[in-house]
Amino acid sequence: MNSTERVDTPVPVRFVDEAVDAEFIQALGVRVREARARRGMSRKALALNSEVSERYLAQVESGETNPSIMVLRHVAHALGISLIELLEPQHSSPEYHLISHFLEQLSPNRLEEALLRLMRDFGHEDAARRKRIALVGLRGAGKSTLGRALAGELAVPFVELNGAIEAEAGMSLNEVFSLYGQPGFRRLERRCLDKFITEHENAVITVGGGIVSEAETFNLLLMNCYTVWVKASPEEHMSRVVAQGDFRPMEGNSEAMEDMRRILVAREPLYSKADFILDTTGCLPEVCLRKLRQAVTPNP
């Protein structure tokens, strides 16, 4: 070869397409954002539960950063989904895209309603949920009495979430509120509910009436348990609490009954999301238990 001839250096073959990578990161951010929306979680709540900063999560959701696999693992766990669901889209059929487009047009309230209907009406999840029975409602409705009796009839464990919270914290609920306030109590409530769902495939659980005020925790309950709203009239709520020896609702508060009515009215739309409503007003315990048993163990 002549020494004056130029030798061309082969151009390396590129196996990385930066445009495709950027598109993937954008889509990944969308999946994180949509998964968070489906759970009704704020970005702040997801940051807390995944131990990822809220600012970094915002960058992930907007496709501005390429998160590590460990970050995605923590985020997926906090969202209650598998890592693969974040990494790869699971559906590409025209029907799926049509359903997605329809859901995008719904208001947040209607979207949540649609999610609950889909969850309850399709797939194996409904059968799994029915193995965990959750009783929710204000104190005095009869949750503990009915829950304990139902668990005995079904031969499954009975769990009172407030008791689990006290065991987790190593102190009474009053002490939890005094030391950590409402936010601290709600974090413990969520942690104990997560633990209950993980450890119990078949069980009956009673939860505090205020759990509905924390959307993420209540949605977790609805998605993983067959939920029953145990309700009663304000008068029966109050008389049963007093009959239990707790006179605090009546002490120094002439408007206690009116406060009870306001709470029931305010929470009714949330309690009504339960799978079944059991009104115990004027109902004998054995009759209420029979109705409850029929509701949670329907005929095939």
C-alpha positions as YAML, in Angstrom:
chain: A
units: angstrom
residues:
- id: 1
  name: MET
  ca: [0.00, 0.00, 0.00]
- id: 2
  name: ASN
  ca: [1.29, 3.43, -0.91]
- id: 3
  name: SER
  ca: [2.39, 5.36, 2.18]
- id: 4
  name: THR
  ca: [0.49, 8.41, 0.97]
- id: 5
  name: GLU
  ca: [-2.84, 6.60, 0.94]
- id: 6
  name: ARG
  ca: [-5.25, 7.44, 3.81]
- id: 7
  name: VAL
  ca: [-6.74, 4.63, 5.84]
- id: 8
  name: ASP
  ca: [-10.37, 5.32, 6.89]
- id: 9
  name: THR
  ca: [-11.22, 4.38, 10.46]
- id: 10
  name: PRO
  ca: [-14.39, 2.28, 10.58]
- id: 11
  name: VAL
  ca: [-17.32, 4.13, 12.07]
- id: 12
  name: PRO
  ca: [-18.47, 2.25, 15.16]
- id: 13
  name: VAL
  ca: [-21.96, 0.86, 15.08]
- id: 14
  name: ARG
  ca: [-24.21, 2.64, 17.57]
- id: 15
  name: PHE
  ca: [-26.35, 0.34, 19.67]
- id: 16
  name: VAL
  ca: [-27.81, 3.18, 21.76]
- id: 17
  name: ASP
  ca: [-30.49, 5.43, 20.34]
- id: 18
  name: GLU
  ca: [-30.65, 8.50, 22.56]
- id: 19
  name: ALA
  ca: [-34.02, 9.55, 21.16]
- id: 20
  name: VAL
  ca: [-35.52, 6.16, 22.01]
- id: 21
  name: ASP
  ca: [-33.98, 6.32, 25.48]
- id: 22
  name: ALA
  ca: [-35.44, 9.77, 26.06]
- id: 23
  name: GLU
  ca: [-38.85, 8.53, 24.94]
- id: 24
  name: PHE
  ca: [-38.61, 5.58, 27.34]
- id: 25
  name: ILE
  ca: [-37.73, 7.85, 30.28]
- id: 26
  name: GLN
  ca: [-40.67, 10.12, 29.44]
- id: 27
  name: ALA
  ca: [-43.02, 7.14, 29.30]
- id: 28
  name: LEU
  ca: [-41.60, 5.81, 32.56]
- id: 29
  name: GLY
  ca: [-42.38, 9.11, 34.25]
- id: 30
  name: VAL
  ca: [-45.94, 8.98, 32.92]
- id: 31
  name: ARG
  ca: [-46.39, 5.45, 34.32]
- id: 32
  name: VAL
  ca: [-45.17, 6.55, 37.75]
- id: 33
  name: ARG
  ca: [-47.50, 9.55, 37.71]
- id: 34
  name: GLU
  ca: [-50.49, 7.48, 36.55]
- id: 35
  name: ALA
  ca: [-49.84, 4.74, 39.11]
- id: 36
  name: ARG
  ca: [-49.70, 7.38, 41.84]
- id: 37
  name: ALA
  ca: [-52.97, 8.92, 40.61]
- id: 38
  name: ARG
  ca: [-54.70, 5.53, 40.62]
- id: 39
  name: ARG
  ca: [-53.75, 5.08, 44.25]
- id: 40
  name: GLY
  ca: [-54.93, 8.59, 45.10]
- id: 41
  name: MET
  ca: [-51.45, 9.39, 46.45]
- id: 42
  name: SER
  ca: [-49.94, 12.83, 46.57]
- id: 43
  name: ARG
  ca: [-46.35, 13.19, 45.41]
- id: 44
  name: LYS
  ca: [-45.42, 14.09, 48.97]
- id: 45
  name: ALA
  ca: [-46.95, 10.85, 50.28]
- id: 46
  name: LEU
  ca: [-45.16, 8.77, 47.65]
- id: 47
  name: ALA
  ca: [-41.88, 10.49, 48.52]
- id: 48
  name: LEU
  ca: [-42.39, 9.65, 52.19]
- id: 49
  name: ASN
  ca: [-43.30, 6.01, 51.59]
- id: 50
  name: SER
  ca: [-40.56, 5.36, 49.03]
- id: 51
  name: GLU
  ca: [-37.88, 7.38, 50.86]
- id: 52
  name: VAL
  ca: [-37.18, 9.32, 47.66]
- id: 53
  name: SER
  ca: [-37.14, 13.11, 47.78]
- id: 54
  name: GLU
  ca: [-40.24, 14.88, 46.49]
- id: 55
  name: ARG
  ca: [-38.09, 17.04, 44.20]
- id: 56
  name: TYR
  ca: [-36.44, 13.98, 42.63]
- id: 57
  name: LEU
  ca: [-39.83, 12.31, 42.15]
- id: 58
  name: ALA
  ca: [-41.00, 15.40, 40.27]
- id: 59
  name: GLN
  ca: [-38.01, 15.04, 37.95]
- id: 60
  name: VAL
  ca: [-38.78, 11.33, 37.44]
- id: 61
  name: GLU
  ca: [-42.43, 12.02, 36.62]
- id: 62
  name: SER
  ca: [-41.54, 14.76, 34.16]
- id: 63
  name: GLY
  ca: [-38.92, 12.57, 32.43]
- id: 64
  name: GLU
  ca: [-36.07, 14.89, 33.39]
- id: 65
  name: THR
  ca: [-33.89, 12.24, 34.99]
- id: 66
  name: ASN
  ca: [-32.93, 8.60, 34.56]
- id: 67
  name: PRO
  ca: [-33.66, 6.98, 37.95]
- id: 68
  name: SER
  ca: [-31.64, 4.05, 39.24]
- id: 69
  name: ILE
  ca: [-33.16, 0.60, 39.46]
- id: 70
  name: MET
  ca: [-33.14, 0.82, 43.28]
- id: 71
  name: VAL
  ca: [-35.11, 4.08, 43.21]
- id: 72
  name: LEU
  ca: [-37.66, 2.48, 40.90]
- id: 73
  name: ARG
  ca: [-37.83, -0.57, 43.14]
- id: 74
  name: HIS
  ca: [-38.64, 1.60, 46.16]
- id: 75
  name: VAL
  ca: [-41.21, 3.60, 44.19]
- id: 76
  name: ALA
  ca: [-42.91, 0.46, 42.86]
- id: 77
  name: HIS
  ca: [-43.09, -1.00, 46.38]
- id: 78
  name: ALA
  ca: [-44.63, 2.20, 47.75]
- id: 79
  name: LEU
  ca: [-47.19, 2.15, 44.93]
- id: 80
  name: GLY
  ca: [-48.06, -1.48, 45.59]
- id: 81
  name: ILE
  ca: [-47.17, -2.64, 42.07]
- id: 82
  name: SER
  ca: [-44.42, -4.75, 40.54]
- id: 83
  name: LEU
  ca: [-41.25, -3.24, 39.16]
- id: 84
  name: ILE
  ca: [-42.02, -4.62, 35.70]
- id: 85
  name: GLU
  ca: [-45.27, -2.62, 35.64]
- id: 86
  name: LEU
  ca: [-43.21, 0.55, 35.86]
- id: 87
  name: LEU
  ca: [-40.56, -0.51, 33.39]
- id: 88
  name: GLU
  ca: [-42.75, -1.83, 30.61]
- id: 89
  name: PRO
  ca: [-46.27, -0.97, 29.41]
- id: 90
  name: GLN
  ca: [-48.49, -3.98, 29.93]
- id: 91
  name: HIS
  ca: [-51.13, -3.37, 27.27]
- id: 92
  name: SER
  ca: [-51.13, -2.19, 23.67]
- id: 93
  name: SER
  ca: [-54.46, -3.42, 22.31]
- id: 94
  name: PRO
  ca: [-56.92, -0.97, 20.74]
- id: 95
  name: GLU
  ca: [-59.44, -1.90, 23.44]
- id: 96
  name: TYR
  ca: [-57.02, -0.94, 26.19]
- id: 97
  name: HIS
  ca: [-56.25, 2.41, 24.60]
- id: 98
  name: LEU
  ca: [-59.97, 3.07, 24.15]
- id: 99
  name: ILE
  ca: [-60.61, 2.35, 27.81]
- id: 100
  name: SER
  ca: [-57.66, 4.53, 28.82]
- id: 101
  name: HIS
  ca: [-58.97, 7.40, 26.71]
- id: 102
  name: PHE
  ca: [-62.42, 7.04, 28.29]
- id: 103
  name: LEU
  ca: [-60.99, 7.05, 31.82]
- id: 104
  name: GLU
  ca: [-58.92, 10.13, 31.10]
- id: 105
  name: GLN
  ca: [-62.13, 12.09, 30.47]
- id: 106
  name: LEU
  ca: [-63.56, 11.32, 33.90]
- id: 107
  name: SER
  ca: [-63.42, 13.65, 36.88]
- id: 108
  name: PRO
  ca: [-61.29, 12.45, 39.84]
- id: 109
  name: ASN
  ca: [-64.41, 11.35, 41.74]
- id: 110
  name: ARG
  ca: [-65.86, 9.43, 38.78]
- id: 111
  name: LEU
  ca: [-62.43, 7.92, 38.04]
- id: 112
  name: GLU
  ca: [-62.21, 6.58, 41.57]
- id: 113
  name: GLU
  ca: [-65.73, 5.18, 41.26]
- id: 114
  name: ALA
  ca: [-64.83, 3.48, 37.96]
- id: 115
  name: LEU
  ca: [-61.69, 2.00, 39.51]
- id: 116
  name: LEU
  ca: [-63.63, 0.52, 42.41]
- id: 117
  name: ARG
  ca: [-66.22, -0.99, 40.06]
- id: 118
  name: LEU
  ca: [-63.57, -2.57, 37.84]
- id: 119
  name: MET
  ca: [-61.70, -3.88, 40.82]
- id: 120
  name: ARG
  ca: [-64.81, -5.46, 42.34]
- id: 121
  name: ASP
  ca: [-66.37, -6.86, 39.18]
- id: 122
  name: PHE
  ca: [-63.44, -8.39, 37.29]
- id: 123
  name: GLY
  ca: [-60.57, -10.78, 37.84]
- id: 124
  name: HIS
  ca: [-59.35, -12.82, 40.74]
- id: 125
  name: GLU
  ca: [-58.86, -9.77, 42.95]
- id: 126
  name: ASP
  ca: [-62.47, -9.81, 44.11]
- id: 127
  name: ALA
  ca: [-62.12, -13.38, 45.41]
- id: 128
  name: ALA
  ca: [-58.90, -12.42, 47.20]
- id: 129
  name: ARG
  ca: [-60.49, -9.33, 48.75]
- id: 130
  name: ARG
  ca: [-63.42, -11.33, 50.10]
- id: 131
  name: LYS
  ca: [-61.03, -13.37, 52.23]
- id: 132
  name: ARG
  ca: [-60.28, -10.26, 54.29]
- id: 133
  name: ILE
  ca: [-63.37, -8.66, 55.83]
- id: 134
  name: ALA
  ca: [-62.99, -5.06, 57.05]
- id: 135
  name: LEU
  ca: [-65.59, -3.35, 59.23]
- id: 136
  name: VAL
  ca: [-65.54, 0.45, 59.18]
- id: 137
  name: GLY
  ca: [-67.73, 3.09, 60.81]
- id: 138
  name: LEU
  ca: [-68.02, 5.33, 63.84]
- id: 139
  name: ARG
  ca: [-67.54, 4.04, 67.35]
- id: 140
  name: GLY
  ca: [-70.71, 2.58, 68.81]
- id: 141
  name: ALA
  ca: [-71.97, 1.01, 65.59]
- id: 142
  name: GLY
  ca: [-71.10, -2.51, 66.77]
- id: 143
  name: LYS
  ca: [-67.94, -3.17, 64.75]
- id: 144
  name: SER
  ca: [-65.96, -4.95, 67.45]
- id: 145
  name: THR
  ca: [-68.84, -7.11, 68.65]
- id: 146
  name: LEU
  ca: [-69.81, -8.16, 65.14]
- id: 147
  name: GLY
  ca: [-66.22, -8.51, 63.93]
- id: 148
  name: ARG
  ca: [-65.20, -10.79, 66.77]
- id: 149
  name: ALA
  ca: [-68.34, -12.93, 66.34]
- id: 150
  name: LEU
  ca: [-67.91, -13.14, 62.56]
- id: 151
  name: ALA
  ca: [-64.26, -14.16, 62.87]
- id: 152
  name: GLY
  ca: [-65.32, -16.91, 65.28]
- id: 153
  name: GLU
  ca: [-67.93, -18.24, 62.85]
- id: 154
  name: LEU
  ca: [-65.50, -18.14, 59.93]
- id: 155
  name: ALA
  ca: [-62.64, -19.56, 62.04]
- id: 156
  name: VAL
  ca: [-60.25, -16.79, 60.96]
- id: 157
  name: PRO
  ca: [-58.12, -14.32, 62.96]
- id: 158
  name: PHE
  ca: [-59.74, -11.17, 64.33]
- id: 159
  name: VAL
  ca: [-57.67, -7.95, 64.33]
- id: 160
  name: GLU
  ca: [-58.54, -4.53, 65.72]
- id: 161
  name: LEU
  ca: [-56.37, -2.06, 63.84]
- id: 162
  name: ASN
  ca: [-56.25, 0.39, 66.74]
- id: 163
  name: GLY
  ca: [-54.94, -2.41, 68.95]
- id: 164
  name: ALA
  ca: [-52.30, -3.23, 66.34]
- id: 165
  name: ILE
  ca: [-51.28, 0.43, 66.28]
- id: 166
  name: GLU
  ca: [-50.87, 0.45, 70.06]
- id: 167
  name: ALA
  ca: [-48.76, -2.72, 69.89]
- id: 168
  name: GLU
  ca: [-46.61, -1.26, 67.10]
- id: 169
  name: ALA
  ca: [-46.07, 2.01, 68.98]
- id: 170
  name: GLY
  ca: [-45.71, 0.43, 72.42]
- id: 171
  name: MET
  ca: [-48.14, 2.96, 73.89]
- id: 172
  name: SER
  ca: [-51.81, 3.86, 74.02]
- id: 173
  name: LEU
  ca: [-53.57, 5.76, 71.24]
- id: 174
  name: ASN
  ca: [-53.86, 8.81, 73.49]
- id: 175
  name: GLU
  ca: [-50.10, 8.76, 73.97]
- id: 176
  name: VAL
  ca: [-49.54, 8.37, 70.23]
- id: 177
  name: PHE
  ca: [-51.66, 11.44, 69.54]
- id: 178
  name: SER
  ca: [-49.96, 13.40, 72.34]
- id: 179
  name: LEU
  ca: [-46.45, 12.60, 71.14]
- id: 180
  name: TYR
  ca: [-46.83, 12.46, 67.35]
- id: 181
  name: GLY
  ca: [-50.11, 14.19, 66.60]
- id: 182
  name: GLN
  ca: [-52.57, 13.27, 63.89]
- id: 183
  name: PRO
  ca: [-49.91, 12.88, 61.11]
- id: 184
  name: GLY
  ca: [-47.91, 10.44, 63.21]
- id: 185
  name: PHE
  ca: [-50.98, 8.40, 64.04]
- id: 186
  name: ARG
  ca: [-51.99, 8.22, 60.36]
- id: 187
  name: ARG
  ca: [-48.51, 7.00, 59.38]
- id: 188
  name: LEU
  ca: [-48.72, 4.25, 62.00]
- id: 189
  name: GLU
  ca: [-52.23, 3.38, 60.82]
- id: 190
  name: ARG
  ca: [-51.04, 2.98, 57.23]
- id: 191
  name: ARG
  ca: [-48.02, 0.91, 58.29]
- id: 192
  name: CYS
  ca: [-50.13, -1.43, 60.42]
- id: 193
  name: LEU
  ca: [-52.74, -1.84, 57.67]
- id: 194
  name: ASP
  ca: [-49.98, -2.72, 55.19]
- id: 195
  name: LYS
  ca: [-48.64, -5.26, 57.67]
- id: 196
  name: PHE
  ca: [-52.10, -6.75, 58.19]
- id: 197
  name: ILE
  ca: [-52.66, -7.19, 54.45]
- id: 198
  name: THR
  ca: [-49.24, -8.78, 54.01]
- id: 199
  name: GLU
  ca: [-49.59, -11.20, 56.92]
- id: 200
  name: HIS
  ca: [-53.26, -12.19, 56.67]
- id: 201
  name: GLU
  ca: [-54.85, -13.84, 53.67]
- id: 202
  name: ASN
  ca: [-58.00, -14.68, 55.64]
- id: 203
  name: ALA
  ca: [-59.10, -12.47, 58.54]
- id: 204
  name: VAL
  ca: [-61.64, -10.02, 59.92]
- id: 205
  name: ILE
  ca: [-60.41, -6.54, 60.83]
- id: 206
  name: THR
  ca: [-62.08, -3.53, 62.42]
- id: 207
  name: VAL
  ca: [-60.70, -0.07, 61.71]
- id: 208
  name: GLY
  ca: [-61.19, 3.36, 63.23]
- id: 209
  name: GLY
  ca: [-63.95, 5.53, 61.82]
- id: 210
  name: GLY
  ca: [-61.50, 8.26, 60.84]
- id: 211
  name: ILE
  ca: [-59.55, 6.07, 58.43]
- id: 212
  name: VAL
  ca: [-61.71, 7.42, 55.60]
- id: 213
  name: SER
  ca: [-60.16, 10.87, 56.06]
- id: 214
  name: GLU
  ca: [-56.83, 9.55, 54.73]
- id: 215
  name: ALA
  ca: [-57.56, 8.77, 51.08]
- id: 216
  name: GLU
  ca: [-54.48, 6.63, 50.44]
- id: 217
  name: THR
  ca: [-55.04, 4.43, 53.48]
- id: 218
  name: PHE
  ca: [-58.76, 4.06, 52.84]
- id: 219
  name: ASN
  ca: [-58.15, 3.17, 49.18]
- id: 220
  name: LEU
  ca: [-55.64, 0.55, 50.33]
- id: 221
  name: LEU
  ca: [-58.35, -0.92, 52.54]
- id: 222
  name: LEU
  ca: [-60.96, -0.88, 49.75]
- id: 223
  name: MET
  ca: [-58.62, -2.52, 47.26]
- id: 224
  name: ASN
  ca: [-57.51, -5.33, 49.55]
- id: 225
  name: CYS
  ca: [-60.52, -6.06, 51.77]
- id: 226
  name: TYR
  ca: [-64.24, -6.70, 51.38]
- id: 227
  name: THR
  ca: [-65.38, -3.62, 53.25]
- id: 228
  name: VAL
  ca: [-68.56, -3.27, 55.31]
- id: 229
  name: TRP
  ca: [-69.84, 0.04, 56.65]
- id: 230
  name: VAL
  ca: [-71.43, -0.73, 60.02]
- id: 231
  name: LYS
  ca: [-73.74, 2.21, 60.64]
- id: 232
  name: ALA
  ca: [-76.34, 3.26, 63.19]
- id: 233
  name: SER
  ca: [-78.40, 6.32, 64.03]
- id: 234
  name: PRO
  ca: [-76.56, 9.11, 65.89]
- id: 235
  name: GLU
  ca: [-78.69, 8.37, 68.97]
- id: 236
  name: GLU
  ca: [-77.67, 4.70, 69.01]
- id: 237
  name: HIS
  ca: [-74.02, 5.56, 68.38]
- id: 238
  name: MET
  ca: [-74.04, 7.83, 71.41]
- id: 239
  name: SER
  ca: [-76.06, 5.54, 73.71]
- id: 240
  name: ARG
  ca: [-73.78, 2.58, 72.96]
- id: 241
  name: VAL
  ca: [-70.63, 4.57, 73.68]
- id: 242
  name: VAL
  ca: [-72.11, 5.72, 77.00]
- id: 243
  name: ALA
  ca: [-73.23, 2.15, 77.75]
- id: 244
  name: GLN
  ca: [-69.60, 1.08, 77.33]
- id: 245
  name: GLY
  ca: [-68.77, 3.39, 80.26]
- id: 246
  name: ASP
  ca: [-67.32, 6.26, 78.24]
- id: 247
  name: PHE
  ca: [-69.09, 9.47, 79.26]
- id: 248
  name: ARG
  ca: [-66.57, 11.79, 77.60]
- id: 249
  name: PRO
  ca: [-68.75, 12.50, 74.54]
- id: 250
  name: MET
  ca: [-71.41, 14.02, 76.80]
- id: 251
  name: GLU
  ca: [-69.24, 15.85, 79.34]
- id: 252
  name: GLY
  ca: [-69.31, 19.61, 78.98]
- id: 253
  name: ASN
  ca: [-70.60, 19.40, 75.43]
- id: 254
  name: SER
  ca: [-74.31, 20.07, 74.99]
- id: 255
  name: GLU
  ca: [-73.81, 19.88, 71.21]
- id: 256
  name: ALA
  ca: [-72.35, 16.37, 71.21]
- id: 257
  name: MET
  ca: [-75.29, 14.89, 69.34]
- id: 258
  name: GLU
  ca: [-75.22, 17.60, 66.71]
- id: 259
  name: ASP
  ca: [-71.48, 17.03, 66.28]
- id: 260
  name: MET
  ca: [-72.19, 13.33, 65.76]
- id: 261
  name: ARG
  ca: [-74.74, 14.11, 63.07]
- id: 262
  name: ARG
  ca: [-72.35, 16.45, 61.28]
- id: 263
  name: ILE
  ca: [-69.61, 13.81, 61.28]
- id: 264
  name: LEU
  ca: [-71.96, 11.19, 59.86]
- id: 265
  name: VAL
  ca: [-73.19, 13.53, 57.13]
- id: 266
  name: ALA
  ca: [-69.66, 14.58, 56.19]
- id: 267
  name: ARG
  ca: [-68.33, 11.02, 56.05]
- id: 268
  name: GLU
  ca: [-71.32, 9.33, 54.45]
- id: 269
  name: PRO
  ca: [-70.01, 9.69, 50.85]
- id: 270
  name: LEU
  ca: [-66.76, 8.03, 51.96]
- id: 271
  name: TYR
  ca: [-68.33, 5.26, 54.05]
- id: 272
  name: SER
  ca: [-70.69, 4.56, 51.14]
- id: 273
  name: LYS
  ca: [-67.75, 3.32, 49.08]
- id: 274
  name: ALA
  ca: [-67.86, 0.13, 51.13]
- id: 275
  name: ASP
  ca: [-68.97, -3.08, 49.42]
- id: 276
  name: PHE
  ca: [-71.87, -3.53, 51.81]
- id: 277
  name: ILE
  ca: [-73.77, -1.32, 54.27]
- id: 278
  name: LEU
  ca: [-75.07, -2.88, 57.47]
- id: 279
  name: ASP
  ca: [-77.46, -0.70, 59.47]
- id: 280
  name: THR
  ca: [-77.54, -1.90, 63.08]
- id: 281
  name: THR
  ca: [-80.14, 0.62, 64.26]
- id: 282
  name: GLY
  ca: [-82.74, -1.21, 66.35]
- id: 283
  name: CYS
  ca: [-81.29, -4.55, 65.23]
- id: 284
  name: LEU
  ca: [-80.54, -7.40, 67.63]
- id: 285
  name: PRO
  ca: [-76.87, -8.50, 67.60]
- id: 286
  name: GLU
  ca: [-77.73, -12.01, 66.38]
- id: 287
  name: VAL
  ca: [-79.82, -10.61, 63.52]
- id: 288
  name: CYS
  ca: [-77.04, -8.20, 62.53]
- id: 289
  name: LEU
  ca: [-74.52, -11.03, 62.58]
- id: 290
  name: ARG
  ca: [-76.71, -13.16, 60.33]
- id: 291
  name: LYS
  ca: [-77.04, -10.30, 57.82]
- id: 292
  name: LEU
  ca: [-73.29, -9.73, 57.93]
- id: 293
  name: ARG
  ca: [-72.50, -13.40, 57.43]
- id: 294
  name: GLN
  ca: [-74.84, -13.55, 54.44]
- id: 295
  name: ALA
  ca: [-73.21, -10.48, 52.91]
- id: 296
  name: VAL
  ca: [-69.62, -11.69, 53.18]
- id: 297
  name: THR
  ca: [-70.30, -15.30, 52.21]
- id: 298
  name: PRO
  ca: [-72.71, -15.05, 49.27]
- id: 299
  name: ASN
  ca: [-74.17, -18.17, 47.71]
- id: 300
  name: PRO
  ca: [-72.13, -19.49, 44.74]
...
